[in-house]
C-alpha cells in the first residue's frame, strides 16, 4: 500500500501527517507542495465551479498517483460546507479517469461505525493499539509545539532584518522536527529551535507603532501558504505581525479531543453576535476571531476565502457592518486559480498603509486631546 | 398587520403553506412583485458581488417589500428538512445576512428556525419563536399549522399529477400539453419558475413542442429509492432531491434528454454536476448544463435550447430508422 494524503498547511505536511502514516508503517508518497503543474492538473479535471481547495488537492492527488500512490487517506465531513464531500467527488472523478486508487475517507464514526472501524483497521495495519496511541500522542504534541513556534516566527519575522536567513532557519527547524520519533525528543528540539530563532537580531519599534494583523477565513486558504500567495510572508515583509485563525493543533483540539475546546467555544460565542447559528465551514469562527482580534488590540484583519466559498460568502456579507461596528479595518480577498500575486501584494500593501495611517491619526488625536 | 413574503428562493415550493398559515392566523399576506430588471438590479447592488444570483434576487425582493411598506418580512431560516441533511449555508445564514447588510430591515425581519425531519415543515416546535413574536395562542398556532400542512400537501399532490407549478401558485389548474419530446429539467425551484431569471426557459421549451418533467412531479418514494445507492448523501436537501430525480430520469426510457439548470457559482451544484454528467454519459443520455446569472443573454439561451432539441429530434429519428432496418 503506497499512501498519499491531502496537502494542507505547509509547516505540518511533512512533519506531522507524513510522520503519522510513516510511523504506522506505511510507504508514503509525499504530496507535492501545490505548484503550477499540480494546480493546472487539478483545474483540468475538477468541475469548473468547484471551490479552489478541491482543485488544488485534486492536482496533488493526481501528481502523487502518477508517482505510484495507490491509496488516498483523507477526512470526510458532515457539511453543509462542500469540503466534507471532497473525498467522494475526488473518488468519483479519479475512478472515472480509469485509475484504480483506493480511497480511505474518515467520516465521523456516527455516520457509519462499520465503515469507520474498517478504515481504522486499514490504516492501523498490524500495529498494536498501544503503539498507535503512542504514535498519536507523539504527533499531537509535535504539532502543538510546531504551532507555538510558528506563531512566534510570524510575529518575529516582521522585525528581523535578515528575512531570507530567518526563513531558511525556519525550514531547517521544520526539517529537524520531521526527524522526531519519540515524544521525549520534542522538548529539546523546541528549545534548540527557539534559540535559533532568538539568535536573529530584531529591531522592534515602540509599542504604539507595532502593527498586528489577524488572518481569518476558510481553513485551507488560510493555512496553505502556497495557495494564499504567502500572505503571512507578505505581511511580515511589510512590517506587520501576523496571527491566523487556524492552526492544525487547535483544529485537532477542537474537533477530536473532548473537553479541550474551551477557547474554541469562546470564539464561537463571540461569533454569535452576527451569526445566530453554525452555518458550516468556519464562518462563525471567522466572525468570532475578528471580534477576538479586535478585543486583543489587533489593528486590522484580512479575510481569505476561495472564490465562491459558501459559508464564507455569508461572512463576507457581514464584514462591512462588522468593520463599522468595531471600527476595525477588514480586507476580504477571494482566491482561486486566477489570483495573481501582484494583485494580492498591491492590495495588502494599500491596506497596511491605510491601517498604519489610521493608527497614526488616532495617536495624533489622543496626543492633541491629552 | 401586513406580512411580506419575498417571491424568491423556496417561495416556489412552500408558498401555499405560508399563505394558508398566515391567512388562518388573520394576517394579510403581501407578495413582492415578480422579478423584474429593477428588482434584480437592486439586489445586485446591495448583495455581495460574488454570491449566486438567486440570493441577489432574494435581496431585491426583500427591498421591494420594504418599498411596499409591509410591517414584517417573513424570512424563515431553513436549516433542514431531512435528518442529518441541511440546506446550503446561504440559507442558513440568510436572516443574518439581510439584517447586517441591508439598511432599514433589522426590525422588520420575521424569522424562526425550521429544523424538520421531512418536507412537511408543519412541526409545531419550529414555530414557537414565531408564535411568541406574533403573540398567537398555542392552540391557534397548531390549528393554523395543520391547515397549512393540508393546503401544502394538496399543492404537492397536484404537482405530482402533472399540473404546472407556476399556474398552481397563481391558483389555477393547468396541465401541460403532451409534446413529442420529453425533457427532464433539473434545477432548484427558484431557478426553474422565476421566468425572469431563466428568461422563460420553460415556455420556450413548450413552444418547441417539448413536454417538461421536473423533480416535483416525482413522489418522494421514487426519489428515495434512487438515493439508496449512495453511501453518503449530499449535505443539501434539494440537491439530493435533484440527484435522485436526475438518476431516475437518466434511467427512464421515456425521457429523451436532460437539462441541468444552475446558477453561476452555485456551490452544491458544482458537486452535483459531475455525478449527473457521468451517469448520463454511462447511459448515453443527452445531457446539457445551462448556467444562468444576471449577465446571461436571451439569444444565447435560445440557441442552445434549439440545438439541444434538434439533437434530440435527430436522435429519435435515427432510432426509428434503426428499428425499421432491424424489423
Boltz contact constraints between the chains, C-beta under 6 A:
constraints:
  - contact:
      token1: [A, 47]
      token2: [B, 270]
      max_distance: 6.0
  - contact:
      token1: [A, 47]
      token2: [B, 273]
      max_distance: 6.0
  - contact:
      token1: [A, 47]
      token2: [B, 274]
      max_distance: 6.0
  - contact:
      token1: [A, 49]
      token2: [B, 265]
      max_distance: 6.0
  - contact:
      token1: [A, 49]
      token2: [B, 270]
      max_distance: 6.0
  - contact:
      token1: [A, 50]
      token2: [B, 270]
      max_distance: 6.0
  - contact:
      token1: [A, 79]
      token2: [B, 235]
      max_distance: 6.0
  - contact:
      token1: [A, 80]
      token2: [B, 86]
      max_distance: 6.0
  - contact:
      token1: [A, 80]
      token2: [B, 89]
      max_distance: 6.0
  - contact:
      token1: [A, 80]
      token2: [B, 235]
      max_distance: 6.0
  - contact:
      token1: [A, 82]
      token2: [B, 267]
      max_distance: 6.0
  - contact:
      token1: [A, 82]
      token2: [B, 271]
      max_distance: 6.0
  - contact:
      token1: [A, 85]
      token2: [B, 271]
      max_distance: 6.0
  - contact:
      token1: [A, 88]
      token2: [B, 232]
      max_distance: 6.0
  - contact:
      token1: [A, 89]
      token2: [B, 271]
      max_distance: 6.0
  - contact:
      token1: [A, 96]
      token2: [B, 278]
      max_distance: 6.0
  - contact:
      token1: [A, 274]
      token2: [B, 100]
      max_distance: 6.0
  - contact:
      token1: [A, 275]
      token2: [B, 96]
      max_distance: 6.0
  - contact:
      token1: [A, 279]
      token2: [B, 89]
      max_distance: 6.0
  - contact:
      token1: [A, 279]
      token2: [B, 92]
      max_distance: 6.0
  - contact:
      token1: [A, 279]
      token2: [B, 93]
      max_distance: 6.0
  - contact:
      token1: [A, 280]
      token2: [B, 89]
      max_distance: 6.0
  - contact:
      token1: [A, 308]
      token2: [B, 265]
      max_distance: 6.0
  - contact:
      token1: [A, 310]
      token2: [B, 89]
      max_distance: 6.0
  - contact:
      token1: [A, 310]
      token2: [B, 267]
      max_distance: 6.0
  - contact:
      token1: [A, 311]
      token2: [B, 89]
      max_distance: 6.0
  - contact:
      token1: [A, 313]
      token2: [B, 51]
      max_distance: 6.0
  - contact:
      token1: [A, 314]
      token2: [B, 93]
      max_distance: 6.0
  - contact:
      token1: [A, 314]
      token2: [B, 97]
      max_distance: 6.0
  - contact:
      token1: [A, 316]
      token2: [B, 48]
      max_distance: 6.0
  - contact:
      token1: [A, 317]
      token2: [B, 48]
      max_distance: 6.0
  - contact:
      token1: [A, 317]
      token2: [B, 97]
      max_distance: 6.0
  - contact:
      token1: [A, 317]
      token2: [B, 101]
      max_distance: 6.0
  - contact:
      token1: [A, 318]
      token2: [B, 100]
      max_distance: 6.0
  - contact:
      token1: [A, 321]
      token2: [B, 100]
      max_distance: 6.0
